[in-house]
Amino acid sequence: MRVIEEMRSSANKKTSIAITGNSTK
């Protein structure tokens, strides 16, 4: 179950970074 949480957190970080990058453009 821990692996799922880690994957979710990493996915959230990637999405947040992508959103910030898009907004910057």
Secondary structure, 3 states (H helix, E strand, C coil): CHHHHHHHHHHHHHHHHHHHHHHHC
